[in-house]
Structure formats: structure tokens, C-alpha cells
Amino acid sequence: MNVCKLLSVCFSSMLIIACTHSSTVEISQVEARDPEAATGIKHKKLVTAEHAMVVAANPYAVEAGLKVLKLGGSAFDAAIAVQMVLTLVEPQSSGIGGGAFILHWDEKHKKLTGIDGRETAPATATSELFFENGSPVSWHQAVVGGRSVGVPGLIAALELGHKKYGRLPWKSLFKSAIDLSIQGFVVSPRLASLLEKKLNPGVETLAASQAYFYPNGRALTAGQVKTNLALAASLRLIAEQGSEGFYQGQLAAQIVDAVQNSLVAPGLLSMNDLTSYQAKWREPICQTYHSYNVCGFAPPTSGGTTVLSTLKLLEPFNLADFSANSPAALHLLSQAWRLSFADRNHYLADPDFVDVPVEQLLSDEYLHARRQLINQDSDMGLAQAGLFDASAGLSHQQPSTTHISIVDQWGNAVSMTSSIEMAFGSAVMVGGFLLNNQLTDFSFAAEKSGELVANRVEANKRPRSSMAPTLVFDQHNNFKGAIGSPGGARIINYVSQTLVGLIDWRLDIQSAIDLAKITNLNGSTAIEKGTDLAAQADYFSDLGHKVVVRDLNSGLHGIWLEGSKLTGGADPRREGVAMGY
């Protein structure tokens, strides 16, 4: 049975079944569900493999990546194939109309690199981009339409990495996505549910997205087979011409026209913005945590810095002495998050525009002083940022993103988080794909309390992100694991809690991902609804936490090396799977 027929059966019964066949190892039947309607955690089986592994948000995409690996492709080759398929089957979360942060481990040369494919503001953007009548608009007014669209960086980033790390021809990596676009894919329960919930009003307002996602006025339904011939044409163009097929010529002109003539909030994006876009190499940031070396992505994402700050604040508390997910340990985690988020919100922004004090924020001396603010017996309340010479500001972020973890047969690894921002992005659709609304990750106000905001809108600037692709190494610099998640600013919570589960509590990768979630963004403490942890809400309330019990939609995808075997885990809150051989 081919993957299309397999998934037609699986999705129509509201199940995703990753069946054991020639390309998979130990993949069990798991229940697909919408996390917004969660009543508890469904478990997936730990997957093991001898040679290579792919973990991503949809079985179609994982299958495409694994096929590339079996054909002799590298981890980076597989990441391209996976992402192209996700553009088709998970359009609400990521795609070629968005951006990404990519960490790559070169096993042969023992070299870790980062590629920044974050979107940029148009060259004509000013700090008043999201102003109307002299004041900033609300976030909900800003998300839909052309104004919120940044220059997409994904294709440029993937091409940059492929030139260095690719083994198979660029063109060949688009085949699975093109074929699926033409033949049709089975609409998943999650995509159907998000459309039914109408989370993004722009999808029904703007004609192209309305026609695709709500044909005949009705939302796509789970189990329905959907083709996307426009996307097939776009992908074929990019496959043949490389990034020039996206950033120049007919497709680029269509993107600009769709943004500038959007029915809602026309934007500033120009042909010059597209042709001048460049993905950037960024030096990853690493910190030891106990006997491991944990590496994340540097600004303009805040994810790496904030995850590392959280772990270093916690290190002396020896969380290994606590039972897994014990309320006492999670209280300490919440306090570390408060301190780290206070600094994140104040200091982190695009380092090409702002002097970001990453080294100081992660220094032992600074973290020692910050750690003294943590009380094991009470919540500290709203934490204030530490003192450095930099500017302040908050931005809004919504949880619609995807994460891909891959290890190839040579031991090379990719940890890649990509996004179009809010569910269904700006809702501006062109060439069969959605454009991002990442510019809403900027702070709308340029000043706060008379101080310039670090994350304010500026021409050609990259908005701050929370994406946190992470790679972990042992004390001898040997690859140990790859992890990441979608979830907006809560990505930082999800990734750091999972790392504590892996390193401190010695859980396997699937069990660490399964942990009932708790988050704190330097405000209320959110506890995952329908879990055993929710029954402990009073414990946190008694310590002074303002507790909210709610659904938490992590989408963690990870790989962890156990001895000589690769083990993979996919978040039961979403539809992802792990496959290997």
C-alpha cells in the first residue's frame, strides 16, 4: 500500500498509522488529535534505528525525508525534502513563504554551523509600520494582510546550506512534494480542525486562501484528498532555477503583487526586497549543562539564549535529585524562566541593528547574581531584566511553527525550526502557498518609557523570534541529540523542560517529550489541562503562582543517541512521527 492510500485509511478513521514496512523501524499506531481539544496525553512508541532517522510533523514529510536518506542524501538534503512536503500538507505552520533557523552538525569535521533564514522588513518600512491614526494597532488588527509580510527567507537558507552540505542534486529534493501536490494528499485531522475553528479570519476573507481552504464555502475535512497544482508549478520552478526562481522573475512578481494589492492591509514588499534578500551564517551559542554541551541558535532568535540561560540558572539546584516532573522541580524551572524571559524581552533583537549582550547574559558572574533571586518556597512574581546598556520591548508571538530533527548515515545532524508565524500566516496566498506574517514579531511601539525598543521595526531588520532548534553533545564533543518545537514564545519552555527530562531525569526521548507541560513567560504559570500535573495546581498556587490550567500545544520532535542506536520521539499532541532505518 503506498503512502497516499495508507494515510487515506488512517486519517479517515482519525488515526495516523505509521505502519512497519521496508522504510520504517518500530513505528506504532498512534492517535492523532487536536491539542486544543485535549483531555490527556496520548503516548507514542519510542522509535529506534541503526543508521539514520527523521522526525517531523507529518508522515508524508517524514517519508519523503527518509527516502532521500536511503538514496544517499545528507541530513540537509532530507531537511529540504521534508520542508517542501510540509509546505503542502502542513500549510498552517510553515512553508516556502516563511523563514527558518537551521543548526547543522558536520560529523566528519566536527563542525557546528547555523543558517539564519529569518524574514526581513521591507526597505521602506519604518517604526510606524503598524500605526494607524498616530497609535499602534492591536496585534489582531496587524496579523492579516500584506502589511505583516516579511521577505521570506526559507528558500535562500536551504539553498545556502545545500551548496555546502548537500549530496544529491537540488532538483531531486522537490520530487516528493511536487508529486504529492499533483496526485493529492489526505487532509489531516489537525489541518481540518484548525480550519473549522477559524483561528485566522483572513483565510476566509482573502480570495485565494478562501478558495483553497474553504472550497464551495466549506472547510476542508479530514480524510479529503486535496491537490495543489499551483504549488506544484511553484516548486517545479524553484527546483529548476534554484532560489532565483523564487526571488526573481514571475513568481517574485506575483508575491509582490499579492502583498501590495492585498484586500486587507496592503504591504510594502518590493521586487528589490526579494532580490536583495540574503540568508546568513550565524555562529551558534553553546553552554555546558552538567556533563553535556547544549547548543542553540543565536539572535535574532531569542530561543537559544533563553534556553541556555534557563539551564545555567538551574544547574546548581541539581534537578536530578528530584523525581521527574515533580512540582518542586517545576517551581524552580518556572523561576528560571521568569528571569530568563525578563532579559529576553528587554535585550534580544536583530544583532545587525542592536548590540545584544549575549556573552554577558550567559556569563557565570551574571547568572550567579540572578540565581540569588530564586526562592524554592515562593514565586518571585514579575521579574525585572538585569542591568545592561540596551533597550527594551515586547512583541507578540503565536504558536504556529514546525520543527524537524534529522540524523543521516554519516552522523550529520540537522535541527531546524521554521514558521510562517500565526496559523495560516498573513492569509495572503500566492503560487499555492501562504505568505508569513512574521513582521508582527516586531514590537509595534518604537519607544517604551522614553527608551528606544530593541525589537522595534526598522528597514531590512529581522524580527525577534523564539524558535529554538537545539543540538546536544557529550563532554567529548560527540553528537548526542537534536530537539526543537513549535509553540511561539512557549517554545523556550517546551525545549528546556524536555532537555531537563533527558539530562537530569534520564528519560528516553519519547518519555521526555510526553512530560505534562508547564510554562511561564514571566507572568502566569500555565499547567497543561487534562494531565496529572493539573491536579497539582494548588501546590503552585500555595507558592504564590497565578495558575492557569490550559491546553499547551507543544510539537516537540527529537532524536537522542542511546549507545550506538538512534532513538526518536514525536509529540503526541500533534501528528508527527519518527522514522528510521
N, C-alpha and C positions, 0 to 999 in steps of 0.2 A: 504494500500500500504506500503510495507516495505521500509526501508531507501535506499536500493540499487536501487529499481525501482523508488522511488521518485527522487533520485538525477540523475538518468539516464535521466529522463524527464527534470529536471531542468537544468542540465549542457548542455544538447544538445541544449537547446534554449538560452544558455549563461546567464542563470539566476540561482541563488541559491534560492530555495524557502523553507524556514523553515515553514512548514505548522502546523497549530494548530491541535494537536492531544493529546492523553492522557498524553504525557510526556512533553508538552511544554505549555507555557503561553504567550499570546500576542506577538507572533513572526510573523513579517510581511514579505511580499515579498520584497526582496532587489535585486538590480542589482549587479552582480559580474563583476568586471572589472580589467584590468591590470593597476596599478597605473602609470607605465611608459608611458602609452598612455592616461593619464588623461586629461580631458578638464574641469573638475569641480568636486565638491564634491557631491556624491550621498548620500542620507540620509537613515539611518536605524531607525526603530522604537524603542523607549525605551522599554525594556522588564522588566516586574515586576514579582515577585514570593513571595510566603508566607514563604517557608521553606528552599529551597536550590537553588543554581544556579551554572552553569558552563559557562564560556566564553572562547572560544579558536578559533583557526584559520581555522577550517574546520568542517562542520556539522556532518560528520561521527564521528569525535573525540569527539565533544560535546555530541552527542547522547550516545556514549559509557560511558562517564563520568557520565551523568545523570542517566543512567541505574544502574551504580554502587551505586550512592547515593540512589536511590529508593530501592535497595536491602539491604540497611542498612550500606553501606560503608561510610567511613570517607572522608573528603576532600582530604586527602593524598592518599587514595585508588583510588579515582576518578582521581587524577592527574596522577597516574601510567597508568590507562586505557587510558586516553586521550593521553598521550605521546606515548604509544605503537601504537595507531592508527595513530598519526601524523607521526611516522616513515614510515608508509606505504603511506599515502595519501598526505603528505607534505614533501617529501624526500629532497627537495631543501633547507629546512630551519633547520631541527633538526632531531634527531633520536638517536638510541642507540649507534651509532658511534661517538657521540659528548658528550657534557657536559651540566651542568646546575647550576644555583644558585636558591635555594629554600628558601623562607620565610614561616614559619608556625606559625599560631596563635592557641594556645590551650585555648579555651574559658573557660573550666572548671577551669583550674589552672591559667588563666590569664598570660600565659607564651608565649613569642615570642622567636623563635629559628631560626637559619639559617643553611642550609646544603650546603657546598661547594663541588660541583661535577665538578669542573673545570679540564680540561685536564692538564697533566704534560708533561714536556720534558723528553725524554729518559735519562737513567742514563749515557749514553756515549755522550750526547750532550755537545757541547762546545759553546763558544761565537761566533765561526766561522761557526756555522751550515749553515748559509745562505751566506757563502762566496764562491766565485769562482775566481781563479787567484788572490787571495790576497785582493779582494774587495767584499763588499756586493752586492748581486744580486738585481735586481729590484724586486719590490713586485710582478709584473706579472710573473716573472720567478720563483717565490717561491711558488705560490699558489697550483700548480698541482703536484700530485705525493706523494710518500711515505715520503719524507723529511719533509713535512709540518704537518704530522700526529702526534698529541699528544695522550697520553694514554687516551682513552675515560673514562669519569667519571660518566656518567649518570646512568648506572645500579647500580653502587656502592652507589650513592647518594640516589636513590629511595629505594634501599633495606635498607639502614641505617634508613631512615625516616619511612619506613613501619614497621620496628621492634618496633618502639616507638609509631607510630600514626595510624597504620593500624588496621582495624576491620575485614575485610574479608581476606580469605586466599590469599597469594601472587599469587598462580597459577590461581585463578579465574579471576584475573585482566587482564590477557592476552587473554581471550577468544574472545572478540570482534575483536581484531587485528588479531588473528590467523584465525578466521572465514572469515574476510574480505580478508585476504591475499589469502585464498584458493578460495573463491567464486568470488572475484574480486571487485574492487571499480571503480567508474566512475572518470576518469581523469578530473580534474578541469580546467577551463579556465586559471587560473594563472600558474599552472604547465605546461600546454601546451604552453602558451605564452613564458615562460622563456626558455623552450627547443627550441622553434622556434627562439628566439633571440640569442641563442648560447652564453650566458653570460659566461659560463665556458668551454673553449676549451678542457679541459681534458675529458669531458663527451663523446665526440666523438673520443678521442684519445685512451683511456684505454678500453680494450676489454669488460670487464664485464659490465661497465656502458653504453658503446655504445650499447651492445646487449639488455639491458633492456630498455633504454630510446629512442633509435633510431632503433627499430626492422626493419629489411629489409632496413636500411638506411634512414628511415623517422622518424621524431619525433612523439612521442605520441600526439594524438589530443584530444581536449576537447570532452567529451561525450563517449570516448572509454572506454570499460571495461578492466581493467588490473589486472591480478593476479600476485602474488609474492610467489611462493611455497618455494623458498629458505628462504625468511624472515619468513614464517610460521614455517619452521623447526628450525630456529634460536630462534624464540620466544618460541616455544614449549620446547626447551632445557633449556632456561632461566627460563621458568615457572616451570619446573620440578626440576631444580637443583639450582635455585637462582643465585646469582652473580658468583658462581663457574662455572656455565655453560657458562658464558661469558669470565671470566678472566683466566680460566684454561681449559685444555683439547683440544678437536678437534677444536672448534670454535676459541679459542685463537690462536691455531697454524695456522689456516687459516688467521687470521688477521695479524699475524707476517709475514707470507709468502707473503701476498699481499703487505705489506709495504716494506719489504726488497727486494722484487723482482719486484717492480713497474717498468713498462716500462719507466716511466718518474721519474727522481729524486728519486732513491731508498732511503729508510729511515733507521733509526737506531732502531726502536721499537723492543724490545725483549720480550720473554716469561717472563723473570724476571720483566720487566717493568709492564707487565699486572698483574702478580700475586702479586706484591708488592704495587699496587695502593690502596690508601685509600681515601674515601670521608671524609670530616672534618666538625665537628660542628664549626660554627663561630658565634660570638656574633654580633647580628645586631646593627646598629647605628641609633640613634633616635635624633631628634631635634624638639622643638616646633616651629610651624609656626602659628602665631595668636593664636587661641584657640584650635588648633589641635596638635597632636603629630605624626609626619611623620617619618616612619622607613624604612630604606633601608639596602642593603647588604654591608658589609664591604669589604675592599680589600681581595683578589686580583682583584675584580671588582672595577672599579672607579665610577660605576654608582651611588651607594648610597651616597658616599661622595660628589660627584659633584652636584647631585640634591639637597642635603641638603644645601650645600654651596650657591648654586644659590638662594634658597628660603630665606635663612637668610640674604643674601645681599639685597634682595628686600623688606624684611619685613617693614622697616621704611618708605618706599615710599607709603605704603597703596594703593596697586593696586586696592582695592575695590572702590576707588574714581574715577577710570577710567571706561569707558564703556568696555564691553567685547571685547578683541582683538583690542582695539584702537591702532593706530600706536604709540602714545606717550608711552603707557604702554609697547608695544613690543620693543620699543627702549631701555627702562630700562632693560627689560629681556635680550636683546642681550648684554648689557654691563655687566650684572652679569655673563652671560655665558662666556664672554671673560676672566674675572678674574678667574672664576672657572676652565675653561679649561687650562689656563696658569699653575695653580697649579697642576691640574690633570696630565698634560703632563710631569711635572717636577718630581713630588714626588710619584705618586701612582704606586705600583707594588706588587708583592707577599710578604706579611708581614713575611713569613717564611725565606725570604732571605734579605729583605731590611727593615730598620726601617722607617715605614711610619707614618708621623706625623699627623694622623687623628684628634686627640684631639686638636692640635694647629690650624690646618686648619679650624676647626669648632668653635673655641673659639670666644667669643664676642669681646674681645680686638682686635684679628687679623682681624676679619670681619669688625669691625668698621673702622680700618685703610684702609682696601681695599675698603670699600664703598666710601671713600672720592674721589676715582679716577673716580667715575661715574658722568658724566655731562649730565643733562637732555636735553641739547641743541646741543650736538655734539657727534660723535662717537670717542672713545678714541684711535682707531687704535689698533695695536698689543699690547696686554697686556703682561707684564712680570710676572713671578712667584714671589711670596713673598719670603722673605729670611728665609730659614731654612737650616740646615746642611743635605742635601740629594742630590741625583744625578739625572741627567736629562735624558730625552729621549722621542722620539715619536714612535708610532707604527701605522701600517696601520690596518684599520678595514673596512670590507664590510658588507652591510646590508642584512644578511640572517640569521634570527633567528626567534623564535616564543615565544609567551607569553600566559600563562594560568592563569586565575583567577577563584577560586572556593570557595564557602562557603557551608558547609553541614548543616544538620538539627539541629545540636547541636551548631552551631555558630562558629565552627572551620573554619579557612581560610587558603588557600594556594595562594601565589603569586610566580609563578615560570617562569623564563625565561631560555630557553635552545637554543642550537645552534650547528651547525656544521661549523660555520664561513661563508665563501663565499658561494654564491649559488651553491649547489651541493658539497660543501666541497672540499676535495682534489681530488674528482672524482674517488678515489680508492674505489671500491665496493667489498664487501665480504659478504657472507651469506645473500644476499638480501638487504643489507643496505650500505649506504655511510659512509666512514670514514671522520672525520673532517680535516680541515687544520688550526687548531687553533694556531699552533706554529708560524704562520705568524703574530700573535698579539704581539709577542716579537719585540723589536727594533733590527734591523739587525746589527747595529753597536754597539759595546760594549763601545765605548767612544765618547764623544762629547765635543769639546773644552778642551781636556785634562782631562775631568771628566768622571768617570765611569757612565754608564747609568743605572738607577734603573731597567728598564724593559729589560735588556739585557738577552740573552739566557744563562741559566745555567742548569746543570743536575738536573732533578727532580723538576724543578721550574714550577710554574703556570704562564702563560702569563697574562698580564693585560687585563681586559675586560671592556666593557661599559654597560653590562647588568644591569638593574636597577629595579628588582622586588621591589615593594613598598607596604607597608601596612600603613593605616592611622587610628588613634584612636582619640576619643574626649578627652576632658580635664579630664574625669573621667576614662580613660583607657578602654573605651568601643570601640569595633571594629566599624569602620566607612566605610572603603573601601579598595579595592585591585586594583592595576593598574600596568601595565607594557607594554612594546612594543619591537618589533624588530627594527632594523634600524642602526646597527653599532654604531659609536660614537654619532650619532644623537638621539639615544635612550634617552640620557640625556635631550636633548631639548624637545622631544616629551612628556616625562613623566612630566617634570617640568612645561611646558606650560599647560598641562592638569590639574595638581594639582592647578595651579593658577585659571584656569577656574572653578574648583569645589569649591575651598575655598574662593577665592576673589570675583569671579563673580557670585557665587551661581548658576551655571548652573547644569542641570541634567547630569548624566554620559555620555549619548549619545551625548548631545549637546557639552559637553566639549571635547569629542573625535573628534567630527566633525569639531571643530575650524580649520580654514585655518592655515596651519603650517608656522612657521618661525624658522630658525635655525642659529646658529653662533658657530663655533668651534674655536673661536679666529682667525678668518680670514674673509672671505667674509660673508655677510648676505644673506642667501638663503630664498626666498619667494616662496610659493607654486604656481606653474603655474595653470592657469585656475580658480583662486579664486578671490573673491572681494579684497582680500588683495593685490594681484598682481597689482591691479590698484593704489595702494598706494606706489609703488616702488620709485617714485620721492621724496616722503616725506623722506624716508630713505637716498636717495642719497643726498638730500639737507643738511642732518645732517653729511655727510661725509662718510657714509657707501659705501663700494663696494658691489653693489647689484647684485645678480644672481637670476633670475626667473627660476625655475626648478620644476620638479616633486619631491615630497617628499613622500617617501613610508613608512610612519608610519603603524603600525599594532597594535594599542592600543586595549587591552581587559581589561575591568574593571567592578567592582561591587561596588555599593555605597548604603549604608543603608539610606533609607529615612523613618523616623519614624520606624515602625515595618516591613516595606517591603524592600525586596532586589530589587534593580534596576540594570540592566545590559546593557552595551553598547559594541558594536563591531565596529571596524574601517571600514568605508565604502570604504577605499582604498584597502581593501583585502577581503577575502572570509569568514571571521569568523562570528560566530553568538553567541548570548546569549540564553540559555535555562534554565528554572527553573520550579519548581512546588510548 
